[in-house]
Amino acid sequence: MHSIQSTSVRALGAFSFLMLALIGGALPAGATDAEDGDALLLERAKPIKGLSFSSSQFDVRKTPSSSRSSTPLQIIVEGRFERPQWNLLAKTKRVPLKDGRFRLILPLRVPESGPPPVIALLLRAVGPYGEVETERVRIRYVPPTPSRWELEVHAGYMSLAYQQTGITDYSGTFLAGRLFLAYRPTTSRFFVEAEGLGTAMAMSETPLASGVRWMQADLRLGYQLQSPETRSPTRWSILTGPIGTGMMVEGDAFGFAGQFRWLLSPRLHYVISETSDLFLDPRFALVFNGAKPLGFDSREMGVHVRYRFGSWAVGLGYGKISFAIESTTGSIVEVSSSSLLLSGGYRF
């Protein structure tokens, strides 16, 4: 029995891989964003004579674990105070000076919702005869802008089981490669994801030496239900788009040259910390023959989980595809395949 053919799916697979390459080619090199945000100097009311700041933009950093502060972030304010015999105070605390330079560390707590906070800083200059000058400084926190682009390159282990009418059941394990690319505009709830998966080398096969090669390409349009500016750790999205899959076998003994499905998936995105998050995607997709769905019984059901931490990511995906289609000889061929993928990779 030969493999099941579908020219429309071949075109879809080529289109998805082309879109992946085009989006990847547009990825800006070396684009970086402030990891913890910035702080901007908004206003200086009645500036103190001889007092200046090193910049109108201050650094924001994570609070060291050894600090007694309970706030997760700190604003670093640096400047100069050049008035001999005068002291500089922040509220009531004397500011240490070294060759006229000073460095203040302001605790910063960012609310889960609402506008970014504005910090009020009260400074006093006290002269040798008790003279006092007062200045009020307002500093606004600017949250970091999430990167518009996400790129992950993975290697992993894939297990595949396949049944088709008239052939011996097949199973195999493989080394696989996976490429994930996403574009997320910072001001829009819509985003686009592209993903490519392919087996690289068979580790075991039953029947032996079947020469199976599995390839898949996804192109997904997503919509986040919450605002892009949300600070809630729990975020929901809806994803939809085409999936193209091919299972090539030496001699076309079984498998399919290409197969088209249309995905619908809710997504739970949970932000664990500033450097780690978790994605959970229950997946449902209808199988198509050309532009026509084969029916509710011809479908894919599965789940994908992805965990990101720092510059690394791991993924676990399971999917089962079942469909029945008329072969070139006119008989009905029933196909069922299930796959499990465990992968890990680097985030760029």
C-alpha positions in Angstrom: 0.0 0.0 0.0 1.3 3.4 -0.9 1.3 6.6 1.2 -1.7 8.8 1.1 -1.2 11.9 -1.2 -2.4 15.4 -0.7 -1.0 18.1 -3.0 -2.8 20.9 -1.2 -1.1 19.9 2.0 2.3 19.9 0.3 1.6 23.5 -0.8 0.5 24.4 2.8 3.6 22.9 4.3 5.8 24.8 1.8 3.9 28.0 2.6 4.3 27.6 6.3 8.0 27.0 6.1 8.3 29.9 3.7 6.5 32.2 6.2 8.8 30.9 9.0 11.9 31.8 6.9 10.5 35.2 5.9 9.6 36.1 9.5 13.0 34.8 10.7 14.8 36.9 8.1 13.1 40.0 9.5 14.3 39.3 13.0 16.4 42.4 14.1 19.9 41.5 15.3 21.1 42.6 18.6 17.7 44.2 19.7 17.6 44.4 23.5 15.3 46.0 26.0 15.9 47.2 29.5 15.4 44.1 31.6 13.8 45.8 34.6 12.7 49.1 33.1 13.9 52.6 33.5 13.1 55.6 35.8 12.7 59.1 34.3 13.2 62.4 36.1 9.9 64.2 35.7 10.2 67.4 37.7 12.6 69.3 40.0 10.7 71.8 42.2 12.9 74.7 43.3 16.3 73.0 42.5 18.9 73.2 45.2 22.0 75.2 44.2 25.0 73.0 43.4 22.8 69.9 43.1 22.8 68.0 39.8 21.9 64.5 38.6 24.1 62.4 36.4 21.2 61.9 33.9 17.5 62.4 33.5 17.1 58.6 33.2 18.0 56.4 36.1 18.8 52.6 36.2 16.4 50.1 37.7 17.6 46.8 39.1 16.4 43.9 41.1 16.8 44.1 44.8 19.7 41.9 45.9 18.7 38.9 48.0 21.0 40.1 50.8 19.1 43.4 51.1 16.7 44.0 53.9 14.3 45.8 51.6 11.0 44.0 50.9 10.5 45.6 47.5 11.5 43.6 44.4 13.1 46.6 42.5 15.3 49.5 43.3 16.0 52.8 41.5 19.6 54.0 41.4 19.8 57.8 41.6 23.3 59.3 41.1 24.5 62.9 41.0 26.7 65.6 42.4 26.4 68.1 45.3 29.1 70.7 45.1 28.7 73.1 48.1 31.6 72.8 50.6 30.6 72.7 54.3 27.0 71.9 53.3 25.2 68.6 54.0 22.7 66.8 51.7 19.8 65.0 53.3 17.2 62.6 51.7 14.2 63.2 53.9 16.0 63.2 57.3 18.9 60.9 56.5 22.3 62.3 55.6 23.5 61.4 52.1 27.1 60.2 52.0 29.3 62.3 49.6 32.6 61.2 48.0 34.3 64.0 46.1 30.9 65.6 45.7 29.3 62.5 44.2 26.4 60.7 45.8 24.3 57.6 45.1 20.8 57.0 46.4 18.9 53.6 46.3 15.2 54.1 46.3 12.9 51.1 46.9 10.3 50.5 44.1 7.1 48.5 44.3 5.1 48.1 41.1 1.4 47.5 41.5 -0.2 44.6 39.6 -2.6 47.0 37.9 -3.0 50.7 37.1 -0.5 53.2 35.8 3.3 52.9 36.6 4.2 54.5 39.9 5.7 58.0 40.4 8.2 58.3 43.3 8.5 61.5 45.2 11.9 62.3 46.7 12.4 65.1 49.2 16.0 66.5 49.4 17.3 69.1 51.8 20.6 71.0 51.8 21.7 72.2 55.2 24.4 74.9 55.5 27.1 75.5 58.2 24.9 78.1 59.9 21.7 76.1 59.8 20.5 77.4 56.4 18.0 75.0 54.7 17.1 74.6 51.1 14.4 72.1 50.0 13.8 70.4 46.7 11.1 68.0 45.7 11.9 65.6 42.9 9.4 63.4 41.0 10.6 60.2 39.3 8.4 58.0 37.1 9.0 54.3 36.6 8.8 53.1 33.0 8.2 49.3 32.8 10.4 47.3 30.4 9.0 46.9 26.9 8.6 43.2 26.1 10.6 42.1 23.1 8.5 41.9 20.0 10.4 38.9 18.7 10.9 35.5 20.3 13.1 32.8 18.8 13.8 29.4 20.3 15.9 26.5 18.8 15.3 23.1 20.4 16.6 19.6 20.2 14.7 16.7 21.7 13.3 13.2 21.8 10.2 12.1 19.8 8.2 8.9 20.2 5.8 8.0 17.3 3.2 5.3 17.0 1.3 4.8 13.7 -1.6 2.6 12.5 -3.0 2.4 9.0 -5.5 0.1 7.3 -3.8 -2.9 5.8 -0.3 -2.5 7.3 1.6 -3.7 10.4 1.5 -1.1 13.2 4.6 1.0 13.3 6.4 2.6 16.2 9.7 4.5 16.4 11.8 6.9 18.5 13.8 9.7 17.1 16.1 12.6 17.7 14.2 15.7 16.6 14.8 19.4 16.0 12.3 22.2 16.6 12.2 25.9 15.7 9.8 28.3 17.3 9.4 32.0 16.3 6.8 34.5 17.5 6.1 38.2 16.8 4.2 40.0 19.6 3.5 43.7 18.9 3.7 45.6 22.2 0.5 47.6 21.6 -1.7 44.9 20.2 -3.5 41.9 21.6 -2.8 40.0 18.4 0.3 38.0 17.9 1.7 35.5 15.3 3.6 32.3 16.0 5.4 29.9 13.6 6.8 26.5 14.4 8.7 23.8 12.5 9.4 20.3 13.7 11.3 17.5 12.0 12.9 14.1 13.0 16.7 14.0 12.4 17.7 10.5 13.2 15.9 7.3 14.1 16.9 5.7 17.4 14.7 2.6 17.1 12.0 1.5 14.7 9.5 -1.4 14.5 9.4 -2.8 11.8 13.1 -2.2 11.5 14.7 0.2 8.9 11.3 1.7 7.8 13.1 5.0 7.0 10.4 7.2 8.5 10.8 11.0 8.4 8.2 13.2 10.2 7.9 16.9 9.4 5.4 19.5 10.7 4.9 23.2 10.2 2.4 25.4 12.2 1.4 28.9 11.6 -0.8 30.4 14.3 -2.6 33.7 14.9 -3.2 34.5 18.5 -5.4 36.9 20.4 -4.7 37.8 24.1 -7.9 38.4 26.0 -6.3 40.8 28.5 -4.7 44.1 27.6 -0.9 43.9 26.6 -0.2 46.2 29.6 -1.8 43.8 32.1 0.3 43.0 35.2 -1.8 39.9 36.1 0.3 36.7 36.2 -2.5 34.8 34.6 -3.1 35.5 30.9 -5.5 33.8 28.5 -5.3 33.7 24.7 -7.0 32.0 21.8 -4.9 30.6 18.9 -6.0 29.4 15.4 -4.2 28.6 12.2 -3.1 25.9 9.7 -0.9 22.8 10.5 0.8 20.9 7.8 2.2 17.4 8.5 4.1 14.9 6.4 5.2 11.3 7.2 7.5 10.1 4.5 8.6 6.5 4.4 11.1 4.8 2.1 9.4 3.2 -0.8 6.0 4.9 0.1 5.1 1.7 1.9 2.7 3.7 4.2 2.4 7.1 5.7 1.1 10.3 4.0 2.8 12.9 1.8 1.1 15.7 3.6 -1.9 16.4 5.7 -3.7 19.7 6.5 -5.4 20.5 9.8 -6.9 23.7 11.2 -6.1 24.4 14.8 -8.2 26.0 17.6 -6.5 26.2 21.0 -7.0 28.1 24.2 -3.8 29.1 26.0 -3.0 29.7 29.6 0.1 31.8 30.1 1.2 32.0 33.7 4.0 34.4 34.7 5.9 32.7 37.6 8.5 35.4 38.0 10.3 38.1 36.1 12.5 35.4 34.4 10.2 32.4 34.1 6.8 31.6 32.8 4.6 28.6 31.8 2.4 28.0 28.8 -0.4 25.4 28.6 -2.1 24.8 25.2 -4.9 22.2 24.9 -5.1 21.6 21.1 -8.0 20.6 18.9 -7.7 20.6 15.1 -10.0 19.3 12.3 -8.4 17.4 9.4 -9.1 18.7 5.9 -8.9 17.2 2.5 -8.2 20.1 0.3 -10.6 22.9 1.4 -13.1 20.5 2.9 -13.1 19.2 6.5 -13.4 15.4 6.7 -15.7 15.5 9.7 -15.5 15.7 13.5 -14.1 12.2 13.7 -11.1 13.2 11.7 -9.2 15.4 14.1 -6.2 16.0 16.3 -6.4 16.2 20.0 -3.5 16.9 22.3 -1.7 19.3 24.7 1.5 21.3 24.6 3.3 22.6 27.7 6.3 25.0 27.5 8.3 26.3 30.4 10.8 29.2 30.0 13.4 30.2 32.5 16.1 32.8 31.8 17.5 32.1 28.3 16.3 28.5 28.2 13.1 26.7 27.5 11.7 23.2 27.7 8.7 21.8 26.0 6.4 18.7 26.2 3.9 18.0 23.5 1.5 15.1 22.9 -0.9 14.8 20.0 -3.1 12.1 18.5 -4.3 12.4 14.8 -7.1 10.2 13.5 -8.7 10.4 10.0 -10.2 8.3 7.3 -9.7 9.1 3.6 -10.3 7.6 0.2 -7.1 6.1 -1.4 -6.1 6.3 -5.0 -7.7 2.8 -5.5 -11.1 4.0 -4.1 -10.9 2.1 -0.8 -11.2 3.9 2.6 -8.0 4.1 4.5 -8.1 4.7 8.3 -5.1 6.4 9.8 -4.2 7.0 13.4 -0.9 8.4 14.7 0.2 9.6 18.2 3.4 11.4 19.1 5.2 12.6 22.2 7.9 15.2 22.0 10.2 16.3 24.8 12.6 19.1 23.8 14.8 21.7 25.3 16.5 24.7 23.8 17.9 28.2 23.9 16.0 31.5 23.6 17.4 34.3 21.5 
